[in-house]
Amino acid sequence: MTAVIPLQFSDLSPISFSHLIFSLQHVWLISHAITLLSVFGYVFVSLDSATHSSTLRSWYLTADLATIITYSVVIYRRHLVTTVRNLGSLSVATPGSTYPPVYRHTRIPLSEVLRSENAHLLAFGLLWLATPQNIIKLLPFACYSFLNLGHFLINECFSYSLLSAAIAPLLAYLEAPLLLGAAHTDIFIILILLKETVQNRSAFALFFYAFIWGLRLESSDASRSSLYSVLWAIDLFFNRRDVPVNVRESWVHVKTGITTLIPLALEETSGLDDGTLLDDDDISLHRLKR
């Protein structure tokens, strides 16, 4: 299935196109910073028992809206602007050069957009606007923002700084644990939504989240590794000697069904290899294993 996208940048000069990319990068950077600061702000003000609920709600909405802007920009940049640029109609001008023919429309596979993890994260951000407030839902976004900002500062802003050279190994060391922590939080959110389903008698959010989370397992090593560790822990429990044989066999059938339906083998997935964040997917797609 494809979507017809008008080329809104057909009449832009190379300089204007560069300004557009530069502006998108600023929006991307600021929205990540707002997400991270708002989550910290929520946690900080929640420690004060006198904090009004409207204040917490403001911090929560700010973080969630910043997240929505972040992944909207990434999707817009990756699936629209990049496509236009790749047509070759916006190459840098040189003296005596002529521009290639300008195309008015292009086709972008809608399935490619829907399979991208950035689209999944955007869907989560939109879902949290319609569900009860819970800061745990935003913790994975805070992890991704921290890693993205860290990589941007090290690789783009201070790439030749001695401080960056000293911090880069620390960030690389923290990356896998943070991604795994975010993936574990994603699984814990299922329990939160299950509780909300019982309270609100509406299972839409739970089923929608579970569906998107299942799609993420295709592209995220961290999500697969997290699910594998949960299954391993449950397996240890059912393998105890005091567990009845029939119960253990039932669990084996359930586990076999899960592992058949969901790919748990860790594979290399697309991620950030060139250090230019806006030119590729967000850090949540980063390979768990280098």
PERABEL-V572620 format. One record per pair of residues at least 24 apart in sequence whose ideal C-beta (glycine too) atoms are under 8 Angstrom apart, sorted by the first residue. I is the first residue (numbers start at 1). J is the second residue. Records with the same first field share a line. If there is no record, write none. Layout:
I=J ; J
//
This chain:
1=109 ; 110 ; 111
2=107 ; 108 ; 109 ; 110
3=107 ; 108 ; 109 ; 110 ; 113
4=105 ; 106 ; 107
5=80 ; 83 ; 105 ; 106 ; 107 ; 108
6=104 ; 105
7=84 ; 87 ; 102 ; 103 ; 104 ; 105 ; 106
8=80 ; 84
9=81 ; 84 ; 90
10=84 ; 89 ; 102 ; 103 ; 104
11=102
12=90
13=93
14=90 ; 91 ; 92 ; 93
17=85 ; 90
20=81
21=77 ; 81 ; 278
24=73 ; 76 ; 77 ; 81 ; 278
25=278
27=69 ; 73
28=70 ; 73 ; 74 ; 77 ; 277 ; 278
29=149 ; 152
31=66 ; 67 ; 69 ; 70 ; 73
32=66 ; 70 ; 145 ; 148 ; 149
33=145 ; 149
34=62 ; 63 ; 66
35=63 ; 66 ; 67 ; 70 ; 138 ; 141 ; 142 ; 145
36=142 ; 145 ; 146 ; 149
38=62 ; 63 ; 66
39=63 ; 135 ; 138 ; 139 ; 141 ; 142
40=142
42=135 ; 138
43=135
46=135
56=133
57=133
60=133 ; 135 ; 138
61=129
63=138 ; 141 ; 142
64=125 ; 128 ; 129 ; 138
67=121 ; 125 ; 138 ; 141 ; 145
68=122 ; 125 ; 126 ; 129
70=145 ; 282
71=118 ; 119 ; 121 ; 122 ; 125 ; 282
72=122
74=118 ; 278 ; 281 ; 282
75=113 ; 116 ; 118 ; 119 ; 122
77=278
78=116 ; 118 ; 280 ; 281
79=108 ; 112 ; 113 ; 116
80=108
82=279
83=108
115=215 ; 218 ; 219
116=219 ; 281
117=216 ; 219 ; 220 ; 281 ; 282 ; 284 ; 285
118=281 ; 282 ; 284 ; 285
120=212 ; 213 ; 215 ; 216
121=282 ; 284
123=208 ; 212
124=209 ; 212
127=205 ; 208 ; 209 ; 212
130=205
131=193 ; 196 ; 205
132=196 ; 200
134=192
136=185 ; 188 ; 189 ; 192
137=189 ; 192
139=182 ; 185
140=182 ; 183 ; 185 ; 186 ; 284
143=178 ; 179 ; 181 ; 182
144=182 ; 282 ; 283 ; 284
146=178
147=171 ; 174 ; 175 ; 178 ; 179 ; 283 ; 286
148=277 ; 282 ; 283
151=272 ; 275 ; 277 ; 283
152=277
155=275 ; 276
156=275 ; 276 ; 277
159=275
175=283 ; 286
176=222 ; 288
179=222 ; 284 ; 286 ; 288
180=222 ; 225 ; 226 ; 288
182=222 ; 284
183=220 ; 222 ; 223 ; 225 ; 226 ; 227
184=226 ; 229 ; 230
186=213 ; 216 ; 223 ; 226
187=226 ; 227 ; 230
214=262
217=262 ; 263
218=263
219=269 ; 270 ; 285
220=269 ; 284 ; 285
221=266 ; 267 ; 268 ; 269 ; 287 ; 288 ; 289
222=288
224=262 ; 263 ; 264 ; 265 ; 266
225=266 ; 288
227=262 ; 264
228=264
231=255 ; 258 ; 259 ; 264
//
